[in-house]
Structures are given as C-alpha cells and as structure tokens.
Amino acid sequence: MGKRLAILAMALSLSPFPAFAHPHIFAEARLEVVAGADGSVAELRNVWRFDDVFSSSVLMDFDTNSDLKLDHSELHEIAETIRTSLADYGYFTFITSDGAPISVAKPETFNVDFKDQQLLVFFVVKPEKKVPIKGKLSFGVHDPTLYTAIDFSKDDDIVIEGDGFRQCKHKVVRPDPDEVIAQNQSTLTEAFFNDPAGTDMGKLFATRLEVTC
C-alpha cells in the first residue's frame, strides 16, 4: 500500500527539474463555478479525465486483487491518495478576487471512477473565506509545477452557474505559450526554477476564466 501511495503522490505532485519543465501527465477537465444565494462564490466543481498511459499505471498500482479492474475499495484508496497529495498544491484550483489570491478548503466531496480505460476524478472545493461576486474574479485549474497538464479543450468546459453571475461579464483566457516565454525570459532563469520556496510556472500558461461584475 505504501508503495502505491508513494507512486501516485509523486506522479501528481512531483516538482520537475528545469530540463523537465513540461507535462508528463495529461487530463481533460471541466470546471463549473457556482454562485450562492447570498451573492458569493459557493463552490467550484471539478471533473478530470486522465490520459490512457497514466490511467493504466494507476490501474496496475492499485488493482490489489489483480482482476484488471478497480473495485469500490480500490477506487476509494485512489481518491484519498489524490486528495492528500494535492493538498499542498491547493488542489490545483486557483481563485483571485481583484488580484488577491483566495485559498480553497479541503474538499469534502472527492470521488474517482474508471471508465473506458481512463481514470475520472470528481471533486468540489469551496473558498476558505467568503468571496463576494463583485469586481474582477479569476478562476483556474493548473499544476504549479507543470508536471500535470490540465486542459480545457473547449471554452464551454469552464463556466459560471447561478443567478449571482447574471450581471457579470466573463471570458476564457488562453495564454499563448510563445508570448508567455518571450515576455518572461528575464525571470525564467535557473534561479527561478531552483527557488527553495517553490515556483508557479503553471499560472503563466494556464487557461483561466475571468469574470467582471
């Protein structure tokens, strides 16, 4: 069990060296940002579908009875492993309110499934403090280390829900990688990658939803 936990935790949260600053795991994602009745952000609903290679490795590592499928207890173990390993990374879920970062609480709802040979992850996060729906808000999902690529293939995969957003404008922002690198050449140095405090390269390249109210 310890070996399997270590493998999945490392795969999802390993910070790469500069030469390997590119994704090794890929997931198609959907994010729904839900407004509460009190005019604040209620919750963010995440769905991730992982690539075949990573999904196969998870099946091999967690299929304890070797029946080539994942039963309820095995899926539960995977869910708890991912939830634990992502805690130090804000569950890859990032919110800002007028530029100020907002932390998210530990997900109470966290489930996984395995369908069509792919690992599916479903979880809900809530802001740690009340976030009024006003001003400029930003919502995104990314791995700060760039080890895992979280991809929203269509703009409709990252949306707002609820009457609280009715008076708001929103847009999906997809940074151009070449422009990002060109604009940040002076900071993307060896010192940046080796910063002991950690770095967040992912935010430079991550798709995000910007909401203005």
C-alpha positions as CSV (number, residue, x, y, z in Angstrom):
1,M,0.0,0.0,0.0
2,G,2.8,2.4,0.9
3,K,4.5,1.9,-2.5
4,R,1.3,2.6,-4.4
5,L,0.6,5.7,-2.3
6,A,4.1,7.0,-3.0
7,I,3.9,6.4,-6.7
8,L,0.6,8.3,-7.2
9,A,1.6,11.1,-4.8
10,M,4.9,11.6,-6.6
11,A,3.2,11.4,-10.0
12,L,0.7,14.1,-9.2
13,S,2.8,16.4,-7.1
14,L,6.5,16.0,-8.2
15,S,8.2,19.3,-8.9
16,P,10.4,18.8,-12.0
17,F,13.9,20.0,-12.7
18,P,14.3,22.8,-15.3
19,A,15.2,20.4,-18.1
20,F,11.9,18.6,-17.5
21,A,9.6,21.6,-17.1
22,H,6.9,20.1,-19.3
23,P,3.9,17.9,-18.6
24,H,4.2,14.2,-18.1
25,I,0.5,13.6,-17.2
26,F,-2.5,14.9,-19.1
27,A,-6.1,15.4,-18.1
28,E,-9.1,16.8,-19.9
29,A,-11.0,19.0,-17.5
30,R,-14.3,20.7,-16.8
31,L,-14.8,23.4,-14.2
32,E,-18.2,24.9,-13.0
33,V,-18.0,27.9,-10.8
34,V,-21.3,28.1,-8.8
35,A,-22.8,31.2,-7.3
36,G,-24.5,31.0,-3.9
37,A,-27.9,32.5,-3.0
38,D,-26.0,35.1,-0.8
39,G,-24.2,36.6,-3.8
40,S,-20.8,35.0,-3.1
41,V,-19.0,32.1,-4.7
42,A,-20.4,28.9,-3.3
43,E,-18.2,26.2,-4.8
44,L,-16.1,25.0,-7.7
45,R,-16.9,21.7,-9.3
46,N,-14.0,19.9,-11.0
47,V,-14.1,16.9,-13.3
48,W,-10.8,15.5,-14.7
49,R,-10.3,12.7,-17.2
50,F,-6.7,11.4,-17.3
51,D,-4.8,10.1,-20.2
52,D,-4.6,6.4,-21.1
53,V,-0.9,5.9,-20.0
54,F,-1.3,7.4,-16.6
55,S,-4.7,5.7,-16.1
56,S,-3.1,2.4,-16.9
57,S,-0.3,2.9,-14.4
58,V,-2.9,3.7,-11.7
59,L,-4.8,0.5,-12.6
60,M,-1.6,-1.5,-12.3
61,D,-0.6,0.1,-9.0
62,F,-4.0,-0.1,-7.2
63,D,-5.5,-3.3,-8.6
64,T,-4.7,-5.3,-5.4
65,N,-6.7,-8.4,-6.4
66,S,-5.3,-8.4,-10.0
67,D,-8.7,-8.7,-11.7
68,L,-7.8,-5.9,-14.2
69,K,-10.5,-3.6,-12.8
70,L,-10.9,-1.3,-9.8
71,D,-13.5,-2.1,-7.2
72,H,-15.0,0.2,-4.7
73,S,-12.3,-0.1,-2.1
74,E,-9.5,0.4,-4.6
75,L,-11.2,3.5,-6.1
76,H,-11.7,4.9,-2.5
77,E,-7.9,4.4,-1.9
78,I,-7.1,6.2,-5.1
79,A,-9.4,9.1,-4.2
80,E,-7.9,9.5,-0.7
81,T,-4.4,9.4,-2.2
82,I,-5.1,12.1,-4.7
83,R,-6.9,14.3,-2.2
84,T,-3.9,14.0,0.2
85,S,-1.2,14.5,-2.4
86,L,-2.9,17.7,-3.9
87,A,-3.4,19.4,-0.5
88,D,-0.1,21.2,-0.7
89,Y,-1.0,22.5,-4.2
90,G,-4.4,24.0,-3.4
91,Y,-6.0,21.0,-5.2
92,F,-4.7,22.7,-8.4
93,T,-7.7,25.1,-8.0
94,F,-6.9,28.8,-8.1
95,I,-9.1,31.9,-7.3
96,T,-8.3,35.6,-7.2
97,S,-10.5,38.5,-6.2
98,D,-9.3,41.8,-7.6
99,G,-5.9,40.2,-7.9
100,A,-5.7,38.8,-4.4
101,P,-5.4,35.0,-4.1
102,I,-8.1,33.1,-2.3
103,S,-7.3,29.7,-0.8
104,V,-9.7,26.8,-1.0
105,A,-10.7,24.4,1.7
106,K,-10.1,20.7,1.8
107,P,-12.7,19.0,-0.5
108,E,-15.4,17.2,1.3
109,T,-16.6,15.6,-1.9
110,F,-13.9,13.7,-3.7
111,N,-14.6,10.7,-5.9
112,V,-12.9,8.7,-8.7
113,D,-14.1,6.3,-11.3
114,F,-12.5,4.2,-14.0
115,K,-14.4,4.1,-17.3
116,D,-13.2,3.2,-20.9
117,Q,-9.7,2.6,-19.5
118,Q,-9.4,6.2,-18.2
119,L,-9.3,7.5,-14.6
120,L,-12.0,10.0,-13.8
121,V,-11.8,12.4,-10.8
122,F,-14.7,14.4,-9.5
123,F,-14.4,16.8,-6.6
124,V,-15.9,20.0,-5.2
125,V,-13.9,22.8,-3.5
126,K,-15.1,25.9,-1.6
127,P,-13.3,29.1,-0.9
128,E,-11.8,29.2,2.6
129,K,-13.4,32.6,3.1
130,K,-16.5,34.4,1.6
131,V,-15.8,35.7,-1.9
132,P,-18.4,38.3,-2.9
133,I,-19.3,38.2,-6.6
134,K,-18.1,41.7,-7.5
135,G,-15.1,43.4,-9.0
136,K,-12.8,41.2,-11.0
137,L,-12.6,37.5,-10.3
138,S,-10.4,34.8,-11.8
139,F,-10.8,31.1,-11.7
140,G,-8.4,28.5,-13.0
141,V,-7.1,24.9,-12.6
142,H,-3.4,24.1,-13.1
143,D,-0.4,22.3,-11.7
144,P,2.1,24.9,-10.4
145,T,5.0,22.5,-11.4
146,L,3.7,21.9,-14.9
147,Y,4.1,18.2,-14.3
148,T,0.4,17.6,-15.0
149,A,-1.3,19.4,-17.9
150,I,-5.0,20.3,-17.1
151,D,-6.6,21.0,-20.4
152,F,-9.9,22.7,-21.1
153,S,-10.4,21.7,-24.7
154,K,-13.4,24.0,-25.3
155,D,-14.4,27.3,-23.7
156,D,-17.7,25.6,-22.6
157,D,-15.6,23.4,-20.3
158,I,-15.0,26.2,-17.9
159,V,-18.3,28.0,-17.0
160,I,-20.2,30.0,-14.4
161,E,-23.5,28.9,-12.9
162,G,-26.2,30.6,-10.9
163,D,-28.2,33.9,-10.8
164,G,-25.4,35.6,-8.8
165,F,-23.4,35.9,-12.0
166,R,-26.3,37.2,-14.1
167,Q,-24.9,40.8,-14.2
168,C,-21.3,39.8,-14.8
169,K,-19.3,39.5,-18.0
170,H,-16.9,36.6,-18.4
171,K,-14.3,35.3,-20.8
172,V,-12.0,32.4,-21.1
173,V,-8.3,33.4,-21.4
174,R,-5.9,31.1,-23.1
175,P,-2.3,32.4,-22.8
176,D,-0.1,31.9,-25.9
177,P,3.0,29.9,-24.8
178,D,5.4,31.6,-27.1
179,E,4.2,35.1,-25.9
180,V,4.5,34.0,-22.3
181,I,8.1,32.8,-22.7
182,A,9.0,35.9,-24.7
183,Q,7.5,38.2,-22.0
184,N,9.2,36.4,-19.1
185,Q,12.6,35.5,-20.4
186,S,14.3,37.7,-17.8
187,T,12.7,35.8,-14.9
188,L,12.6,32.2,-16.2
189,T,16.2,31.6,-15.1
190,E,17.9,28.7,-13.3
191,A,17.4,30.7,-10.0
192,F,13.7,30.8,-10.7
193,F,13.4,27.0,-11.1
194,N,15.6,26.3,-8.1
195,D,13.9,28.7,-5.8
196,P,13.5,26.7,-2.5
197,A,10.2,28.5,-1.8
198,G,8.8,26.9,-4.9
199,T,7.6,28.4,-8.2
200,D,4.3,28.5,-10.0
201,M,5.2,28.3,-13.7
202,G,1.8,26.8,-14.4
203,K,-0.1,30.1,-13.8
204,L,1.8,31.7,-16.7
205,F,0.4,29.1,-19.2
206,A,-2.9,28.1,-17.6
207,T,-6.3,28.6,-19.1
208,R,-8.5,30.7,-16.8
209,L,-12.0,32.2,-16.5
210,E,-12.1,35.9,-15.9
211,V,-15.3,37.4,-14.5
212,T,-16.1,41.1,-14.2
213,C,-19.1,42.3,-12.2
